[in-house]
Structure formats: structure tokens, C-alpha cells
């Protein structure tokens, strides 16, 4: 089981990627900020699927803040590259899956030409991704993606909050 890692803005502990140690269950867990395992606070959180959310308290001064983490599952670059391209859906919607803009970026993003905007895709399982309402925030989850790959023709199952799920086909590859 992969550890929970922060994928949003820096935590109130000043660490951009804390790892929650201990059992993944409701209640408090030590938060570590470095490879040496130095405890920097506690978290009182609830887990739902791949998301853990709650309140964190710093060990040094007792300050508190909200914490939202998503369990991200590593995916190989080869697996991700097979998903790149433009997809078309029966409703006429289109979207593009591509690499992020940073040099040597290993994160996929999606763009909806009509709605506008670019969002990071956060892998939560093999071929399954979530996206939030803004670029770097997966929570609250607004969009779910799941790919089925048969040979070289991936199908994309896309569900955006408030809309019916759709299944699209790859129109043009981004490789």
C-alpha cells in the first residue's frame, strides 16, 4: 500500500510533501517531514477511498491547520504515454491529455477546449485518475478518469461532477 503524500500546497508545518506514518485508519498519526523520520506534528483525520482529510497540529507551537492528502499510485512513463492524445465523446465534448508544461514533466494534465483550463491528473490506481477544480488541487474531486486499453486503442471513461459519465475514444495520439 502506497503512503499518503501531500499533492497540494505546502502544509502548515512548512513541508510540501509530508508522509503520514502509522496505520491508515481514523485517528491521529505522526507526520514526518524528512527521511530521518523527525515527528513534526499530529493529524486527526478521516479516510475515504484515496483521500484523507482532517486537522493537523504542529508539535513545536501547537498551531493547527486543515490537511488534505490523496494517495497517489506510481505509474510507469510507458503506461502514461499510451494515454496521451485528443479524445472525443458521444456528446461532442473533446479533451486533450498531455504532459505538463514544465521541462521533463512527468505529470499528465487534461484540457477541455470549450470549458477552458488545465488540470493535473492525480493517479489513484492503475489507469485511474482524479482532478480537482484547479491546476494543482485534487480536492475537492471534480473529475474522475478511467482508461481501458485494448491494444493501441484506449477508451476513456470520464465523469465530471454534475454530469452523466461518458466514454470516449482516442481521436489522435499525442505520442
Helices and strands as residue ranges (DSSP letters): E 19-20, E 27-32, E 39-48, E 51-58, E 64-70, H 77-81, E 85-89, E 94-99, E 108-111, E 118-120, E 122-125, E 128-131, E 143-150, E 153-160, E 166-173
